[in-house]
Amino acid sequence: LYLRRNLSKKSRKPNRINKRCYASSHDIRSSFIEYFGQNGHQHIASSNLTPKNDPTLLFTNSGMVQFKNYYLGIEQPPIRNAVTVQKCLRISGKHNDIDNIGETDRHQTFFEMMGNFSFGGYGKADAIYYAMQYLTKVLGLPKSNLYVSVLKGDNDTENIWKTQENIPIERILKLGEEDNFWSMGDSGPCGPCSEIFWGQKDGNGKLELLEIWNLVFMEYNKSGDKLEKLENTFIDTGMGLERLASILQNKKNVFDIDTMAPLRDLLLQILTNIGDKDPKNVEKCLRIMMDHIRTITLLLSEGLLPDNKSRGSILRRLIRRSVNASYQMGERGPMLYYLVPIVVKTLGNWYPELKNAEQHAGGILYNEEVEVHELYQKGERDLLKYFRNTSQPKERDIFNIKNAYGLPDSLLTGISDNFGYNIDFSNFDSFKEEHQKVSSNWKKSTKDTLSDQFLQWKNNSVKTLYNGNDLRNLKGESIINANPIIEDNFMYLSVFPCAFYAESGGQVGDEGVIDINGKIYPVLNTLSIYEDGIALKVDISEDQNIAKNLKNGDIISYEVDTHKRNDTAKNHTATHILHNGLKKILGNHVNQCGSLVSPTKLRFDFSHKGALSEEEIILVEKYVNDKIRSSCDVSAKIQKYEEIDNNVISLFGEKYPNEVRVVTVDDVGAELCKGSHVKNTSDIIYFKITGQSSVSRSVRRIEAVTGFHAFEYVENLLCKVNKVSNMVKSHDCITNSVQKLIAERNELKTEVNELKKLLCEKENYDYDEIKYKGYPIRVYDIPGKGFDELSQISLQMEKNNTSSKHRNTCIISDEKIVVWSNYLHSGELLKDILGTIGGRGGGKPTYAQGILINPVEAKTKLSYFYEE
């Protein structure tokens, strides 16, 4: 029974690539892909670590993620069998190994998963056969060291291992569903799995098992508590490259293999103060930095940036954990960015996006490191102030300071020891649980998913040909090649060919009109719904019955809005020139981090620390306008991706097809781009920057306009300048007159503040007193004050109150509230108060401020505020 195969005998013959064992990680990857390629599997490149069409996942955590819709039956697989080496992260959700990093020999946040997949091409017997042939024949691993596990009661799989592969019964482990049954969720494809382990005895003769390969046999469809047999078995396997490499390279842990050891070597050169530190903690910190730097660099290479929400918050957390580890090793400044070139060198040949992003990733990481060390310095000052002003330190307060600044435990203990206080860190775990909301904050985005009707288009292979780069095609006729989709007052059409540009690459979708039987309907937008799938969003609010009369094969007339298309093309070409100009003026560290190209304006996000000076803005504008006046030709051509020149700019995080479009602006440069462009830079007419802002610490944003929109902007500016000149009665020296007015205003403001300060010193305010945790708190009601004035009043009160009994104070001024204390954590105290009387706010241990929702109600409720 088990000898009957889905594939021919010839294809099942093991293909030994070489007689030697494949030791290097590069050779292991190559041998895996080559072996399965010779056995009827198509190589599919790794997808990104940030899945684009699966909002249920923060990060790609296994090889099957990019094939998920095939298993769920949402999409029809175009191939029967596939092989991949997939970039994977285990740092969120149920697959979260971050807290294990450094504690074990095998856990990593980033790892490479090698896998073979079959979508009805073969079953479990062949999957097991392929796995054993690769391990024992291609790699030369002794079968005697291989152990396997099966689901308890899965006699079918057990018999395959015994009869087909001759694995003795004592090396077959029978485990429960928790270990050996896999499912996507509460419903959908599922089935038993079988794991392969490498078994080796330690120095004491005890057998140690290391899981290296998991074979999942999706034989059932789960619906509630019922399991229904699928018509075909789906195969999903995954093997960790790093674990396999540790076996083949005879290393005791994954941190000593060929792709990791160079990181350790460089760290030991950089870290010069580890000689007197605990060796166990040194090893843990080294492993954290070695592991995290690979994850950080890969995420940055895909265009992800550190921030305080969703995926970006986890990237920032990884950076801060790494800096924390370096701090424990005695480093007091940026150093992790030195490791980025090592990651590029060890992984860049397999993941080429790393090579393009080396400078970008290093720059972003350096800036983040600087920020973390600055936070540590601020946190250290607050912690010192807390201990100096507190006779009875509270661990909750210490944790709040630690959490606010991400302070290392070594810094906490160093300061607390100097004040004779021993911190009990066992309480910190419960405090930490209250603050951990990383994965739960991720919300589904409808933008990331396709509706069922669009998926039906995709499954029916509905594709179109975009021909809108040829301006002669912006008006004409097209054939409807799919049944229209109706949602509310909109109809979505797929037409062949399509001259409307679909929203992508930062450029907005085209607008225009279509003519159906002599009646005109507006096209409001053009959407890219999948590769080669374009949908025209048509407004049918005036005639919702039109869709009923349309069918596949009907011919429509169309016209793209050429005015908006031309204005968009001006802004897109100007964006390319701007990108090049920023590199020349600010430096090669500048890389695109995002963009928006519309008919009315352009927006360009780029990696750079700090705002551009007025002189730099002028230089950038001059560079772009010089290129416009130089009448540089703009051309585009299709090339094979592997043949493009290294100087051609490509974007981080983009997955490019085999053939790409290269847009070249003479005397400027070339970029990979599918968008609309002018024929000559003189068509842009004029370029003007309208503003700059900060996206994050390491990313700046420039907004600009071109053409007649730029002229309108300049005219409006001149109009405002004329108004100001008339107001100050000066036409030749407007800036001098304005500066004089500002100086006079600042002088008056200083005088007013001094007078307010004197009033604070002389004025006595009435107060009420409440109890909180046994401490008296004075509550003042002082109307008509701003936060600056309240801060001055609080400082004066603190100065006047020499008695320790009254150094906890709350002031209410209309809807504003401030709290400060030298015994309690002011921020936590304010949150407790606002939780009772209604409001929002927060602050540091020694000072906090907030806003009341209903001041009148708040004062009434506050009079009842006390702790039993």
N, C-alpha and C positions, 0 to 999 in steps of 0.2 A: 504493500500500500504506500509506504513512504518513499519508495524508489520511483514512483511515477512523478514526473516533473512537468512543470509548465513550460520550461525552456528546453532547447535541444541539448543533447549530450555534449556536443561540441562547445556550446556556450557555457556549460557548467564545469568544464575542465578548468582547474585552477591555473591562473596565469602567473607564474613566478616571474617577477620583474627582474630579480637579481638573486643570486645565491646568498648574498650576505644579508645580515639583519639590518633593517633600516633604522639607524640610530638618531639622526638629526630630525628635528621637528619638520623641516622643509621636506625631507625625504619621506617622512611618514605621511604627510598630507598628499604628496604626489603619488605615492604608491597606492594609497587608498582610492583616490580618484581614478587612477589608471586601471586598477584591478576591477572596480565596479563598472568603469566605462567599457572595458573589454567583455564584460558580462551583461551587456544590454541596458546600462543605466546612462541617462543623460546628465552631464555635469551642470548643475545650477549654481550660479555664484551666490555667495553669502548675501543675505538681505541686511538692511541697516539694523543697528542695535535699537533704534527707536521705530517700532512698527508703525507704518503709515495708515493702514486700513484696519487696525484692531484697537479700538479705544479701551478694551477691557484689560490691556496690558500696558504697563509703563515702559517695559523693555522686553526685547526678544530674549526669551529664557530657554529656548530649545530649537532644534533644527526644524521641527514640524510647523513652527509658527507661520512661515510663509506659505505653507500648504494647507493651512487650517480649513479654508473654505472648500477645498477638495474633499476633505474627510467629512465635513458637515453636509456635503451635497449641495452647497450654495452655488459653486462653480464647477464646471466640467474640466477635469485635468486634460491638458493638451498632450501629455505624455503618460506612459504606463509606469516607468521606473525612473527614479532620480537618485543622484548622489550629491552631497554637499559637504563643505566644511564651513560651518556657520559660527559667526561671532555671537556669543551668548553672555548675558549678564544675569546674575542671581543676587539682586539687591533690593527686591521689592516683593510685596505680596507673600504668598506661601512659600515661594522659592527665594528665600532671603538668607544668604550666607554671610552677611557683612559682619555680624558679631562673632563669627567663628574664625575670621581671618587672623592669622598669627597664633591661634590656639591649637590648630591641628596641622598635620602635614599635607593635607589634600584639599582643603577648602579654598576657593578663590571667588572673587566677585566676577571677574572676566575669565572666560575660558573658551576654547574652540571645540565645538562639538562636530565630530565626523559622523555622518549618518547616511544610510541607504533607505530609500522609500519606495513603496510600490502601491499603486492605486488600482488594485485588481489584477496586477500582472503575475504575481506569484503569492504563495502562502507561507505558512510558518516553517514547513520542512525546508524549503529553499532558503529562507532567511537564516535559519540555523546553519545550513550547509555553507552558505557564503561567509558567514561570520567565522566559522571554524577554519575554512580554507584560507581566509586572509590571515588569521592569527598564526596558524601553524605552518602553512606552506609558504606564504609570501613573507611574513615576518620571522618565521622560524621559531616561534615560541613553543616550548615543550608542552604537549597536551597534558602531561602528568601534573603540571602546575595550574591547570584550569579547572575551576569549580563552577557549577551552575546552580541557579535557583529556578523553581517552577511554582506556580500557584498550587496550593494544596488541593488535590482533587482533580487537577488537570492531567489526567492520565495520557491524553493524546501527546502533549508536549513532552512529558516524561519519557514516553516510549520512543519518541524521535531521538532524544539525547542518548538513550540506552542502545537502541538498535541501529540507528543511522550513524551516530557519531562515536559509539562505543565508550561512552562515559560511564564508569562504574557507579553503582547505586550509592556508594558511600560518598561520592563527590557531587551528588544531586541533593540540594537543599529544598525542602518543601515548606513554603512560607504562606502566610495568610494574605488576605486581600489588601491589607494596609501596605504590604511590600510588593506584591506581585499581581495587582490588578489596576489597570490604568483607565481613567475616563476624563473627558474634557470638562465635565460638569454634571449637573443634575440630569441632563438629557444629552443625547447624541451618541456618536460612535464610541465604543469602549471595548475592552477585552483584557485577557490575561497577558502578562509579560514574563519574560525569562531573562535573568541577568547572568552575565559571565563575570567571574571573579578571577583575579590572579592570587594564587595561594602560595605563601612562603613562610617558613618557620623562622622565628626570631632567635636571638642568642640563647634563650632559655628553652628552645624547642617547642614553643607555643605557636600554633598555626595562626597566621594573620591573613585576612582576606581583604583585597582591594577591588571594589567594583570598577570594571573598566567598560562594559558594554551592556546596554539595556535594549532588549528586543521586545517591541510591543506588537501584539497580534490583535488588531481591532476586528473582532469577529461578530460583535453584537451592536445593536442600537438600543440605547437605554431610554426608556420612557417611564418616568416614575419609578416604581419598584420592579417593572418588567424588563426583561432582556429578550430582544428579538434577534434571531440569527440574520446576519447580513448576507446578501447574495454573494458578495466577494469579500475576501479578507484583505484588509489594508495593513500594510507593513510600515512601521515607524521605528527606526532604530537610532540610537545615539551613543557615541563613545567619546569620552573626554580625551582630547589629544595630549594634554599635559600629563595626565595619569599614565597613559600608555608610554609617553616619552620617558617618564621616570623609571619605568620597568626596563625599557630597552637601553637606557643610558645608565642603568644600575645605580640610580639615585634613591636616597631614602625618602625624599619628599619632592613635591613639584616645584619648590623654590630653588632647587639646585640644577634644574634642567637647562638646556642650551639657550632658551629664550628668556630665562630669568636670571641666570648666573651673572651676566654682564651688569645687570642692575645692582646686584649685591656688591660686585667688585668696585663700582663707582661710588656707591654709598660709603663703603669702608674707607675710600680715599677722602671723601668729603667730611665724614664724621670723625673728628680728631679728639673728641672728649668722651669716648665711651669706655676707656680702659678701666675706670673705677666704678662702672655701673653694673647692675645685676645682669649676668649673662642671659638669663631667661627672658628678662624684659627687653634686653637689647635685641635678641632674636625676634621677639614678637613685634617690636617697632620696625625692624628691618623688613619683616614680611608684610606688614601693613603698607609700608611705603612702596615696596616692590609690586605688590598686588594692585594697589590703588592707582599708581601712576599709569599703569597700562589702561585701566578703565577710564581714567580722566582723559588721557591723550586720545583714545579712540572716540569718546563722546564729543570732545572738542573738534576732532577731525570731521565729524558728521554735522557740524554746525550748531550743536547744542551749546548753550551758554549758561553759566551759573547764575541762578536767581533764587527767589524765595517761594517759588510755586512749582508744583508738579515735578517734572523730570529735572528741571534746572535746580530745584532745591536738593535733590539727591546728589547731583553732581557737586554742588557746593558742600554738601555734607562730607563727601569723599575727600574733597580738597582739605577741609578743616580737620578731618581725622588724620590725614597724612601730615599736615603741619603740626598737629598735636604730637604725633609720633616723633617728628624731627625735633620738636621743642624738648621732649623728654630726653633726647639724645644730646642736648646741650646747644642746639642751633637756635640763634636768636634773629634770624633773617631769612630771606628767600633762598632756597637751594634746590627744591624739587624740580624746578624748571630745567636744571642741568640734566635730568634723567630723560627728558622728552626725546632727544636724538637717539638714545639707546633703544627706546621703544620703536622708533621709526626704523632703525637699522635692523632690529630683530623681527619685526612684523611687516615692514613696509613693502617687501617684495611680494607678499601675498595679499596685502590690503593696500593698494597703491594710493588710496585717498590720504593715507598717513603722510606720504612724501610731500604732497601738495600743502599739507596743513602744519608742517613742522614749526615754522616760525609763528604762525597764528596761534597754535596751541601753547607754545612756550611763552608768548607775550601775555595771553589771557591768564595762564597759570601764575606767572610772575606777579601780575597785578593783584590777583586773589591772595597770593601769599603775603604780599605787603599789607593788604587790608586785614588779614587775620592777625599778623603780628602787631598792627596798630590797635586792634581790638584787645589783644592780650595786655598791652600797655595800659589802655584805659581801664580794663577790668582789674588789673593789678592795683591801680590807684584807688578805685572804688573799694576794693577789698581791704586795702590798708586803712582807708578812711573809716570803714565799717568797724574794724577791730579796734582802732584808736578811740572811737566814740561809743563803744559798746562794752559794758562790763559783763554782760551775760550773752555771749554769742549763741545764735540759734542755727542749727544745721539747715533748716528750711531757708533761712536768709542766705546762708553761704551757697546753697544749691542754686538759689535764684540768681545770684551774682555769677556763678559758674555757668549757668544756662544762658544768661543774657549775653555773655561774651565768649562762650565756648572754651572756658579756661581749662588747661590740663590739670589733672589731679596733683601732679608734682608741684605746680605753682601754688595750689591751695595749701598743701601740707607745708611747703616751705615758709609761707607767710604765717599760717596758724601756729606752727611750732615756735616761731619767734615770739608769739604772744602767749605761749604756754597753753595752747588749746589743742586738744587731740580730736580731729574730725573722725566721726564714725561713718564711713562711707556706705555701710550696710543699709542706711535709710534712703540713700540716693536712688536706689532702684525704684522704690514706690513713687518718689518725686518725679522720676524720669518718665514713668508710664503716663503721667498726666500731660506731658508735653509732646509725646510722640504721636504725630498725626500725618506722617509723611505720605503713606500710600493711600490713606482714607480720604485725602484731599483731592485725589484725582477724580475728575468728573468726565463723564462721557461727552464727546463732542460730535454733534450730528454731522459736522463737516468732514469727519474722518471716515464716515461709512457711506456705503452706496445703498440706495433704496432697493427693495426687492425687484421693482420694475426695471431699474437700470441694470441690475444683475442679470435679469432675463435677457436684456440686450446683449450683455457680455457673453452669456452662455450660448446665445444664438450667433455668436461671432459677428455681431453688428459692428462694423468698422467703417471709417471714412478716410478720405484722402484730403489733407489740408493743402489747398493751392492758393492761399491768399497772399503769399509773398510776391506773386506776380500781380502787379496792380491792374493788369488788364482783366483779371478775374473778379474784381470787386463788384461787378454787376453782371448778372446772367441767370442761368437756369440750373437747377439741381434736382436729383431724384430722391424722394423719400425712401429710405432703405430700412425702416423699422416702424412698427405701429406706434403712433404718438402716445405720449404719457401725459395724463391730465392731473394736475394738482391745483385745487382752488381755481383761480382765474388765469392760470398759466398752462401753456402747452409746451412740452419739450419734444423737439423734433431732431431726428438724425437724418442728415442729407448727404448725398454723395454726388460730386465732390463738395467740399465745404470751403468757402472763401472767408468765413468768419474765424478770426483768431480766438482760440479758447484760452480762458484765464489760466496762466501758468508763468513760472519764472519771474514773478513779480509784476508782470504786465496784465492789466485788466482785460476782460473779454470784450470783443467787438460788439457794437450795437448796429442797428440798421432796420430794414423792413423786409417783409416777404409779401409776395402778391399771390393770393390763392383765388383763382376764378375772378380776377378783376378787383378783389377787395384787399386793402392794405392792412397788415397787422404789424405792430412794432416788435422788433427783436430787442429785448431789454438787456440781455447778457448772453455770453457764450461760455459754456462750462466744459472743462476737461474732466470727464467722469471716470475714465480708465485709459490705458494706453491705446491710442488710435480711436478712442471713443469720444465724440464731441456732441453736445446737446445744445440746440438753440432754445433759449428761454423766451417764449412768445406770449405776449399779452393778448388774451382772448376774452377779456372782461366784456367787450362789446358784442361778442358773438360766440357763446360757449358751445353752440351746436356745430361749429365748423369742424371740430376734431372727429365727430362721428362720420363725417363725409370723406375723411382722408384715410388712405391706406398705403401699404407698402407698394412702391412702384409709381406713385403719383408724381407728377412734375410740378415744381413751384418756381416762380421767379423771385429773385432776391436782389437787394442792393445794400452793401455795407456802407455805413456812415463814413464817408471818406474824410470829412473834416476832422472828426474825432480820431480816426485812424492816423491821419497825417500828424496831428498834434501829439498823439501817443508816440509815433515814430521819432519825432523830434526829441521828446523827453527820454526815450530809450537810448538813442545814440548819445545824447548828452550824458546819460548815466555812465556809459562806457568811458567816455572822455574824462568825466569827473573821477571815476575809479583810478584811472591811470594818473591823473593829475595829483590826486591825494598820495599815491605811492611815491611820486617824484618829489613832492614838497615835504611830506611828513616822514616818509621812509617806507621800506619794503615790508614792514610789519603790518601795514594796512591791508586788510582783506575784507571782502564783502561779507556781511552778516545778515543781510536782508535788504529788500527793496520794494518799492511800489512805483509803478509807472502807469500813469493815467493820462487822459488828454489835457488835464488842467495843471498838473504838477508832477514832480518826481520826488521820491524820498529814498535816501541811501543810508543804510546802517553799516558801519565799518569798525574794525578793531583799532582802537586808539585810546590811550589814557589821557584824559584832560581835555578841556575845551580848546578849540582853535583860537589863536589870538586874532586880533583885528587884521594884523599884517598877513597872517596865514590865509585868512578868508579872502583878502584882496588878491594874494598870489594865486589861489585856487581859481577864483573867478577869471583872473587874467589869463591863466593857462587855458581854460576851456574856451574863452572867447577868442584867444589867439588861434586856436585850432579851427574855430568856426570861420574866422576871417581868412584862414589859409586855404579854404575850399578843398578840404581833404576828401578824396573819394572813399566811399563805403561799399564794401563788396561782401558777398557771402558764398560759401561753397560747402558741399557735402564731402566729408572725409571719413575714413575709418578711424575709430577712436584710438587704436594702438599706434596709428601713424602720425598723430598730431604732434606739432613741435612743443618742446617743453616750455616755451615762452607763452604759449596760449593759456589764458586764464580760464580756470574752471572753478566751480563753486563747491564748497565743502558740503558733504551730506547728500549731494546729488548722485543718482545712479544713472549713468549714461549708457545708451544703446551702442551696438557695434558701429553704427554710422551716426556721426554727429554733424551739426551745422556750425561752421566757424565763421564768425563775423569779424571782418578786418576793417579798421579805420586807419587809412594811410597816415604814417607819421605819428600814430598813437599806439596801436597794438591790436591784438586779436583776442577774442573771447568765444567760448562755446555758448551759443545762444540760439533759441528758436524764434525770438521775438521780431517785432516790426522795427525797421530802421529806415532812415533817409538815404538817398543815393549819394548825397554830398553834404559835408558838414555845414556848408553855407546855407542849406535849407533850414537849419536850426535858428538862424537869424541872430539871436541874442540869448545869453544865459545869465541868470541872476539868483544868487543864494538868498532865500527869504528867512532862514533861521537855522540854528543848530541847537541840539539838546543832548542830554545824556540818556541812553537806554539802560546802561548799567555802568559799573565802575570801569569796565574795559571796552565798552562799546559806545560810540558816538553816532548821532543822527544828523544828517544835513537834509534840509528841504529846499527845493529850488523850483524855478519856473523858467520856461523858454519861450521864444517867439513873441507873439503879440501879447501873451499872458505876462511875459516879463516886462514889456513896455507898459502895460496897464499897471503893474506893480510899482514900477519906477515913477509913473505919473502920480499915483496915489501918494507915494513918499514925498515927492516934490510939493504936492498940495499941502501935506501936513507940515512940511518944513516952512512953507510960506506963511501958514497960520501961526506957527510958533514965532517966526521972525517978526510978524506984525504985533504979537502979544508982548514981546520983549523990546519992541521998537529998535531992532537991530537987524540989518540985512547983511552986513559984511562979517561980523564976528558973533554969529549966533551962539556957537559953542561957548565962547567966553562969557556971554551974558547968562546962559543957562547954568554954567558952572558956578558963577557968582551967586545966583539965586539958590542953588543947592547948598553952597557953603553957608549962606545966611540962614537957611532953614536948619542946617545941622547945628549951628551955633545956638539958635533959639531952642532947639530940641534939647541940647545939653543943659541950657539954663533951666528949662522946665523940669528936667529930670533932677537937677540939683535941688530945686525948690520942693519937688515932691519928696525927695530924700529927707530934707529938713523937716517937712511936715510929719513924715513917718517917725522921725526921732522924737518929736514933741507930742505927737498925738497918742492918747491912750484909748484903746478900743475895748468895748464891753465884750464879754464872752460867756458862753455856757460851758459846762464841763460834763463829759461822759466817761464811761469806763470801757476799756477794751483790753482783754487779756490781763486784767488787773492793773493796767496803767491808766492814769488820768490823761485825757486828751482835751485840750482847750479848743472850742469851736467858736470862730468869729464870723460875724455877718457884716461884711464891709462892701456895700454896693458901689457900682460905678467904676470899678477898677479893671484894668487889663492884666494879662498874665505877667508882663514885665513889671508893672507896679506891685502886683502880688508877690513877685519874687523878691523885690526890694523890701517890702514890708516883712516878709518871712525872715529875711536875713537880719533885719533890725531887731525883730522879736527874739530871734535865736541869740543875738548878741546881748540883749537885755536880760534874757532869762538865764541867770547863772545857776539857779536851782535846778538840779537834775530832775526834780519832781515834775516840772512843767515843760519838758523838752519834747513833747509830742503835741503837734498843733495842726488844726484844720481851719482853712479860711474859705468861706463861700462869698462870691461876689456875683450877684445875679445868676447867670447860668454857669459860671465858672467855679471850679473848686480846686484848691491846692492842699497838699498834705506833706508834712515833713516830720521826721522822727529820728532820734539818735539811738533808740532802743529797738524799734520795730522796723520791718522792711516797708518803707513808705509806699512802694508800688503795690504790695500785697494788701496793706492796710486800705489803700484807696479802692482796690478792687472789691474788698469786703464791704466797704461803705456803699459803693455804687451798686453792688448787688442787692442792697437793702433799699436804697432810696432812688435808684434808677439813673443810669448814665453810662458813659464810656470814658476810659482813660487809662493811664498807666505811668510808669516812671522807674526811677532808680531806687536803690535802697534808702537813700537819704532825702529824696525829693520826688514828688509825683504831682501830676495835674490832670484834670479831666473836664468834661462837659456834662451838665445835668440835663436830663430830659424835660423834667417839670420842676423848676426851682421852688415853687410854692409848696408842692407836695413833698419835695425832698426835705425841706426844712422841718416840716411836720414829722415825717418819718424819722429824721435824724434824732429828734428829741427822745425817741424810744429805743435808740440803738445802744445796746450794751450786751455784754456776754455774761451769761449766768455763772 
